[in-house]
């Protein structure tokens, strides 16, 4: 466009003569002025035709490169590709045949016209594409086919996972059940998502509410209660049914919301101060802070009262890193001022500096892990917070950190802790300390009596 504009101006320049013509405002147009005007017009057209980098509907993101480099496997599906980000991966092509098999089960089970399913997705294609941070080069037909196979696959897997009648009907083997468990892990990855609304629309066509079928939201809630509690070793509060207005973006978002404290569902976060320092667990222990397993059902519900820090038990296994990394990546990309899980990991990173800190938390039942040794846990926690951008913490956490730092700085707390640790740690040490005090007291009295007699 710029070249054609420049050519037109060149012709105009040659037609008007090298001496230049007078413009409307009385100035003489030179070749340089005409070229600058053409460039300015070209830039104006470019600005008019530009579009935002991300749609306002965007909710499914590619994990930022600097985060992905820390652990590629944590963000990459193991067996199944959902959506277009990992479509075409050679490792995942085997499962494409299983998608067709499950689609056949879906159509046969619900007795739906495939054309109606295609029409439903086609009508929502543009909206679906806008949900992704990176565009797909697939044609409209291929894109609709991909969404149809992926959505129907998820619906069938959900029923096989949650409904014993479906499992009996299709005679699943132990291997198939194990595969479904791995699939459930894959559909929680940030890059491996479909927008929730399109799965829900297909589900409503297949299982209409007027026939007394449970809604897809109810099905998803039931499954994710099991996932959070059993597969991912996280504790949760009771079902989210009291929150009918909560809008689910996708399954990674649902997993995150299930993990939040009750007061944060839906997002009601109050910002506090930025915390740049918190004493480690062993330092706090030396200052007299007592560590106790929290009674809350929510993993992220930390409390500090009367010198006691309550932290719900965190179970760390091979899947824990992937879960936290994807939830934190979602917060980094979508929840700029609502990173509750990221704040929790930052506090954990402050508390755990060395194996000594891990040992303290393990002894108190706050950490339970299957990573082999405490050094692996220290490395796991410290690496989670790398490359994470975090400004102000939520007000609950920032207040807790300030209380802990203040408690540590009071000298009498450290003196009391030292006395308990060095002289009253065990019954025998307590008895010997008391005996020594009594002996010292008697010696002092005897000395005083001797002085008086003299």
Secondary structure by P-SEA (a helix, b strand, c coil): caaaaaaaaaaaaaaaccccccccccccccaaaaaaaaaaaaaaaaaaacccccccccccccccaaaaaaccccccccccccccccccccccccaaaaaaaaaaaaaaaacccaaaaaaaaaaaaaaaaaaccccccccaaaaaaaaaaaaaaaaaaaaaaccaaaaaaacccaaaaaaaaaaaaaaacccccccaaaaaaaaaaacccccccccaaaaaaaaaaaaaccccccccccccccccccccccaaaaaaaaacccccccccccccccccccccaaaaaaabbbbbcccccccccccccccbbbbcbbbbccaaaaaaaaaaaaaaccccccaaaaaaaaaaaaacccaaaaaaaaaacccccccccaaaaaaaaaaaacccccccccaaaaaaaaaaaaaaacaaaaaaaaaaacccccaaaaaaaaaaaaaaaaaaaaaaaaaaac
